[in-house]
Amino acid sequence: MPKTIRHTLLSLRDLWASAGPFVLLALVLLVLAYWWLDPMPPRKITLATGPAQGAYDELGKRYAKVLAGYGIQVRLQPSQGSAENLRLLQDGAVDIGFVQGGSNEAAADESELESLGSLFVEPVWLFYRADSARKVNRQGTLAALADLKGLRLNVGAEGSGVPRLMERLFEANRIDPGGMQLSRLDQTPAVMALLAGEIDALVLASAPESLMVQMLLQTPDIRLMDFSQSEAYARRFAFLTPVTLPRGVVDLAGDVPARDVRLIATTTTLLATPDVHPALLQLFAQAGLKLHGQAGWFNRAREFPHIGQTEYPLAQEAERAIKSGVPLLQRYLPFTLANLLERMWLALGVIIALLLPLSRIVPPLYEFRIRSRVFRWYGQLRQLEERLQAGEGTRAELLQELGALEARAGRIRVPLSYADELYALRNNIELVRRKLMAD
């Protein structure tokens, strides 16, 4: 290394020796803060969806695709539906799941589960065969739940939320389920049975994205029951909402449906267990904004997701994401770095505030180490001078020791900003030599 650079640069070794304890303390505090805050989420999470080819199954795939962009692997857990998802969440078998309103028979506010907001409404679709309805009246239409008496009705599979919902609706209408032939087939077998005439009607609680729902809406001789008392149902049950399927929304060219159809709907939410990392809650809520913010059959654009109409406590991360959207740092930085800074900034501020006063001792300590390289030789120089005054030792011996001291001083390396101390030492050595020569 050129001498100019060597003399100009600070002594890294001395700088490290001076600042090393300070840097080590800062690193220890950062490690403790990282361990305590746990800012980085796990890379895998389990999402309970629903039956194959159902709306929950399709939505689960969309969520998995969105989170894959952030490096998060979402494992989809098929189920029979909302009731089974709720049980899986309560047992800790999954991390997050789709749950319909009204699925929990216990008090929701006593649950440890957290909501990520209301995502969409799930209408109760009661499809029936026109030829079966003609057994009830000449028009071949069912106008109320009481018209189902004597018919073969599939009320949903065990584990879905539909059987429990229908029990409550039958009870409110004072209908004896024993007057109907009830079955609990899975969604796909139930649809096939309806098309084959093996059952007369079936009930689905599903978003319109469900392939089964869209197929049945456009199948000849399969009709959708109009809930003329939808407003009354919503007043009786807090988890129900009256919605309208607008005329022609399924197929404008084919005018399907041919008239507005009144329906009742539950509100579906994502529920998460208490152990889910806050960053993952934030990502799922952000994904909800992308997936559910568009206009749909039963909502206008940006109406969902929202923080209302949820039976469970709302997670703070989800509320912030729904209200504010994507955090500022995530708009310009990769998710991993943005999340780390976002969750560590307070700890970083505390550490800086703690270490800033301590950092003031580093420059004086560094200066002391550099100057001590020169000042430690003054002790030997003083001893030589005292021996000279006391007449101890011969002149030749003292001159030899002084020469050795001067040689060692010549090998001292200090930054240029401290060169005056080195030259002062050399001048003082020369003064002592002149005294020796004069005596």
C-alpha positions in Angstrom: 0.0 0.0 0.0 1.4 3.5 -0.9 2.7 5.4 2.1 0.4 8.3 1.4 -2.7 6.1 1.7 -1.3 4.3 4.7 -0.6 7.5 6.6 -3.8 9.2 5.5 -6.3 6.4 6.3 -7.5 6.0 9.8 -6.1 3.0 11.7 -8.9 0.4 11.1 -7.5 -1.8 13.8 -7.6 1.0 16.4 -11.0 2.1 15.2 -12.4 -1.4 15.6 -10.8 -1.8 19.0 -12.4 1.5 20.1 -15.8 1.0 18.5 -15.9 -2.9 18.7 -17.7 -3.1 22.1 -20.2 -0.5 21.0 -20.9 -2.4 17.7 -21.1 -5.7 19.6 -23.7 -4.2 22.0 -25.7 -2.9 19.1 -25.7 -6.3 17.4 -26.8 -8.0 20.6 -29.7 -5.6 21.0 -30.7 -6.1 17.4 -30.6 -9.9 17.8 -32.7 -9.7 21.0 -35.2 -7.3 19.3 -35.5 -9.7 16.3 -36.0 -12.7 18.5 -38.7 -10.8 20.5 -40.5 -9.2 17.6 -40.2 -12.2 15.3 -40.7 -10.0 12.2 -40.4 -12.6 9.5 -43.4 -14.9 8.8 -43.1 -18.6 8.2 -43.1 -19.6 4.5 -45.9 -22.1 4.7 -49.5 -21.8 5.9 -52.6 -24.0 5.7 -55.9 -22.6 4.3 -59.2 -24.6 4.8 -61.3 -24.2 1.7 -64.4 -26.3 0.8 -65.7 -29.0 -1.6 -64.0 -29.6 -4.9 -65.3 -27.3 -7.7 -67.0 -25.1 -5.1 -66.5 -21.3 -4.6 -64.2 -21.8 -1.6 -62.0 -24.2 -3.5 -61.7 -21.7 -6.4 -61.0 -18.8 -4.0 -58.4 -20.8 -2.2 -56.5 -21.3 -5.4 -56.6 -17.6 -6.1 -55.3 -16.8 -2.6 -52.5 -19.3 -3.0 -51.5 -17.7 -6.3 -51.4 -14.2 -4.9 -49.3 -15.2 -1.8 -47.0 -17.3 -3.9 -45.8 -14.0 -5.4 -44.5 -13.1 -1.9 -42.8 -16.4 -1.5 -45.5 -17.9 0.8 -46.7 -21.4 0.1 -50.4 -21.9 0.9 -51.4 -25.5 1.4 -55.1 -25.9 0.6 -57.1 -28.2 2.9 -60.3 -29.4 1.3 -63.4 -29.7 3.5 -67.1 -30.2 3.4 -67.6 -26.5 4.0 -68.0 -23.8 6.6 -68.9 -25.9 9.7 -65.9 -28.2 9.1 -63.6 -25.3 8.5 -64.7 -23.8 11.8 -64.0 -27.1 13.6 -60.6 -27.3 12.0 -59.7 -23.8 13.1 -60.8 -24.4 16.6 -58.8 -27.6 16.8 -55.7 -25.9 15.4 -55.6 -28.3 12.4 -55.4 -25.3 9.9 -54.2 -21.7 10.2 -56.9 -19.9 8.2 -60.3 -20.8 6.7 -63.4 -19.6 5.0 -66.4 -19.4 7.4 -70.0 -18.4 6.7 -71.8 -16.2 9.1 -74.0 -18.1 11.5 -71.9 -21.2 11.4 -70.8 -20.9 15.1 -73.5 -22.0 17.5 -71.4 -20.7 20.4 -70.8 -17.1 21.2 -68.3 -15.8 18.6 -67.0 -13.0 20.9 -65.7 -15.7 23.3 -63.7 -17.3 20.5 -59.9 -16.7 20.1 -60.3 -16.7 16.3 -59.8 -13.4 14.5 -61.6 -12.1 11.4 -59.8 -10.7 8.4 -62.9 -8.8 7.3 -66.1 -9.6 5.4 -65.1 -10.9 2.0 -68.4 -11.4 0.1 -72.0 -12.5 0.5 -73.0 -16.1 -0.1 -76.6 -16.4 -1.2 -78.7 -19.3 -0.2 -79.5 -20.9 -3.6 -82.5 -23.2 -3.5 -82.7 -24.9 -6.9 -85.6 -27.2 -7.8 -86.9 -29.1 -10.7 -89.8 -27.5 -12.6 -91.6 -30.9 -13.0 -91.3 -31.5 -9.2 -92.8 -28.1 -8.5 -95.8 -28.9 -10.6 -96.8 -31.5 -8.0 -97.2 -28.6 -5.6 -99.0 -26.1 -8.0 -99.9 -25.7 -11.6 -97.4 -22.8 -12.2 -94.5 -25.1 -11.3 -92.9 -22.6 -9.0 -92.0 -22.7 -5.3 -92.7 -19.5 -3.5 -91.9 -20.4 0.2 -90.1 -23.0 2.2 -93.5 -24.5 3.2 -93.9 -25.6 -0.5 -91.1 -28.1 0.0 -93.4 -30.4 2.0 -93.4 -33.9 0.6 -90.4 -33.2 -1.8 -87.0 -34.8 -1.8 -84.6 -32.1 -0.6 -80.8 -32.2 -0.2 -79.8 -29.7 2.6 -76.0 -30.0 2.2 -73.2 -32.3 3.3 -72.2 -32.9 6.9 -69.5 -30.4 7.7 -71.0 -27.6 5.7 -72.9 -24.7 7.2 -76.1 -25.3 5.2 -77.8 -28.1 7.3 -77.6 -26.0 10.4 -78.8 -22.9 8.6 -81.8 -24.8 7.1 -82.7 -26.2 10.6 -83.0 -22.6 11.8 -85.0 -21.5 8.8 -87.4 -24.4 9.1 -87.8 -23.7 12.8 -88.5 -20.0 12.1 -91.2 -21.1 9.6 -92.6 -23.7 12.0 -91.9 -26.4 9.4 -91.5 -30.0 10.5 -88.5 -31.5 8.6 -90.1 -34.9 9.0 -92.6 -33.9 6.2 -89.8 -33.9 3.7 -87.3 -36.5 2.5 -84.0 -34.9 3.5 -80.6 -36.0 2.2 -77.1 -34.8 2.9 -75.2 -35.5 -0.2 -71.9 -33.7 -1.1 -72.3 -30.8 -3.5 -71.3 -32.6 -6.8 -73.4 -35.8 -6.1 -76.3 -33.6 -5.1 -76.2 -31.6 -8.4 -76.0 -34.8 -10.4 -78.9 -36.3 -8.5 -81.0 -33.1 -9.1 -80.3 -33.3 -12.8 -81.1 -37.0 -12.9 -84.4 -36.5 -11.1 -83.3 -38.5 -8.1 -84.1 -35.5 -5.8 -86.5 -32.6 -6.3 -84.5 -29.7 -4.8 -81.2 -28.8 -3.3 -79.8 -26.0 -1.2 -76.4 -24.4 -1.7 -74.8 -21.6 0.2 -72.1 -20.4 -2.2 -70.7 -17.4 -4.0 -71.7 -17.0 -7.6 -68.2 -17.9 -8.7 -69.1 -21.6 -8.0 -69.2 -23.5 -11.2 -72.1 -25.6 -9.9 -74.2 -22.5 -9.3 -73.5 -21.0 -12.7 -74.3 -24.2 -14.4 -77.6 -24.7 -12.6 -78.6 -21.1 -13.3 -78.4 -21.8 -17.0 -79.9 -25.3 -17.0 -83.4 -25.7 -18.6 -86.1 -26.9 -16.3 -84.0 -26.1 -13.2 -85.4 -23.1 -11.3 -84.2 -20.8 -8.5 -86.6 -20.1 -5.7 -87.4 -16.4 -4.9 -87.3 -15.6 -1.2 -90.1 -13.1 -1.1 -89.6 -12.7 2.6 -85.9 -12.0 2.4 -86.2 -8.7 4.4 -88.0 -10.5 7.1 -85.3 -13.2 7.3 -82.6 -10.6 7.6 -84.5 -8.9 10.5 -84.9 -12.2 12.3 -81.3 -13.4 11.8 -78.4 -10.9 12.2 -76.0 -13.0 10.1 -78.3 -12.9 7.1 -78.5 -10.1 4.5 -81.2 -9.6 1.8 -79.7 -9.5 -1.7 -81.2 -9.4 -5.2 -80.0 -11.3 -8.2 -80.6 -8.7 -11.0 -82.4 -9.7 -14.2 -80.0 -10.7 -16.9 -76.9 -10.6 -14.7 -76.1 -14.3 -15.5 -76.5 -14.0 -19.3 -77.5 -10.6 -20.8 -78.1 -12.0 -24.2 -80.2 -14.9 -22.9 -81.9 -12.7 -20.3 -81.0 -15.1 -17.4 -82.6 -14.7 -15.0 -85.8 -13.4 -16.6 -86.7 -11.3 -13.6 -85.1 -10.1 -10.4 -84.8 -12.8 -7.8 -84.8 -12.0 -4.1 -82.4 -14.1 -2.0 -81.0 -14.3 1.5 -77.3 -14.4 2.0 -74.7 -15.0 4.7 -71.5 -13.0 4.9 -68.3 -15.0 4.5 -65.1 -14.1 6.2 -61.6 -15.4 6.6 -60.9 -16.5 10.2 -57.4 -17.1 11.5 -56.1 -18.8 14.6 -54.2 -16.7 17.2 -50.9 -18.2 16.2 -50.9 -16.9 12.6 -48.0 -14.4 12.1 -49.2 -10.8 11.8 -47.4 -10.4 8.5 -49.4 -13.3 7.0 -52.6 -11.7 8.2 -51.6 -8.5 6.4 -50.8 -10.4 3.2 -54.2 -12.3 3.3 -56.0 -9.0 3.9 -54.1 -7.4 1.0 -55.0 -10.4 -1.2 -58.6 -9.9 -0.2 -58.5 -6.4 -1.6 -57.3 -7.7 -4.9 -59.7 -10.6 -5.2 -62.9 -9.2 -3.8 -62.6 -5.5 -4.7 -64.2 -5.9 -8.1 -67.9 -5.4 -8.8 -69.9 -8.6 -8.7 -73.5 -9.9 -8.9 -74.3 -8.7 -5.5 -72.0 -5.8 -4.8 -70.4 -2.7 -6.4 -66.7 -2.2 -6.9 -64.7 -1.7 -3.7 -67.6 -2.6 -1.5 -65.7 -5.7 -0.3 -63.8 -6.6 1.7 -65.0 -4.4 4.6 -64.7 -4.5 8.4 -68.4 -4.6 9.1 -70.8 -7.6 9.3 -68.4 -9.9 11.1 -69.2 -11.9 14.1 -65.6 -12.3 15.3 -63.1 -9.8 16.6 -61.3 -8.1 13.7 -57.5 -8.6 13.5 -55.6 -5.3 13.7 -53.4 -6.1 10.8 -56.5 -6.8 8.6 -58.2 -3.6 9.7 -55.1 -1.6 8.8 -54.8 -3.3 5.4 -58.4 -2.8 4.5 -58.5 0.8 5.5 -55.0 1.9 4.2 -54.2 -0.7 1.5 -50.6 -1.7 0.8 -48.1 -0.1 3.2 -45.8 2.6 1.8 -42.6 0.6 2.1 -44.1 -2.4 0.3 -44.9 -0.2 -2.7 -41.1 0.4 -3.3 -39.3 -2.4 -1.6 -39.5 -6.2 -1.8 -41.9 -7.7 0.7 -39.2 -9.3 2.9 -37.2 -6.1 3.4 -40.3 -3.9 3.7 -41.9 -6.2 6.3 -38.6 -6.3 8.3 -38.3 -2.6 8.3 -41.9 -2.0 9.1 -41.9 -4.3 12.1 -38.4 -3.4 13.4 -38.5 0.4 13.0 -39.7 1.0 16.6 -37.1 -1.3 18.0 -34.4 0.3 15.8 -35.4 3.7 17.1 -35.2 2.6 20.7 -31.8 1.0 20.1 -30.5 4.1 18.4 -31.8 6.3 21.2 -30.0 4.1 23.7 -26.7 3.8 21.9 -26.4 7.4 20.7 -25.2 8.8 24.0 -22.8 5.8 24.4 -21.4 6.4 20.9 -19.9 9.7 22.1 -17.1 7.8 24.0 -15.8 6.2 20.7 -13.9 9.3 19.4 -12.1 10.1 22.7 -11.2 6.4 23.1 -9.9 6.2 19.5 -7.9 9.4 20.1 -6.4 8.0 23.3 -5.4 4.8 21.6 -3.6 6.7 18.8 -1.8 9.2 21.1 -0.8 6.4 23.5 1.4 5.0 20.8 3.5 8.1 21.2 3.1 9.0 24.8 4.1 5.6 26.2 7.7 6.3 25.1 7.9 9.5 27.2 8.2 7.4 30.3 11.5 5.8 29.0 12.7 9.2 27.8 12.1 10.6 31.3 14.0 7.7 32.9 17.0 8.4 30.7 16.9 12.1 31.6 16.7 11.3 35.4 19.6 8.8 35.1 21.6 11.5 33.3 20.9 14.0 36.1 21.7 11.4 38.8 25.0 10.4 37.1 23.9 6.8 36.7 25.4 5.0 33.7 28.1 6.1 31.3 27.4 8.5 28.5 28.0 5.8 25.9 25.4 3.6 27.5 22.8 6.4 27.7 23.4 7.4 24.2 23.0 3.8 23.0 19.7 3.5 24.9 18.6 6.9 23.5 19.4 5.7 20.0 17.4 2.5 20.4 14.5 4.6 21.7 14.7 6.9 18.7 14.8 3.9 16.3 11.6 2.5 17.9 9.9 5.9 17.7 10.8 6.1 14.0 8.8 2.9 13.4 5.6 4.4 15.0 2.7 4.8 12.4 0.0 7.3 13.2 -2.6 9.1 11.0 -1.4 12.4 9.6 -3.8 14.2 11.9 -1.7 13.0 14.8 1.7 13.5 13.2 2.5 16.5 15.4 2.6 14.3 18.5 5.1 12.0 16.8 7.4 14.9 15.7 7.2 16.4 19.2 8.5 13.1 20.6 11.4 13.1 18.2 12.3 16.7 19.1 12.3 15.8 22.8 14.6 12.9 22.1 16.9 15.3 20.3 16.9 17.7 23.3 17.9 14.9 25.7 20.7 13.8 23.3 22.1 17.4 23.3 22.2 17.4 27.1 24.1 14.1 27.0 26.6 15.5 24.5 27.0 18.8 26.4 27.9 17.0 29.7 
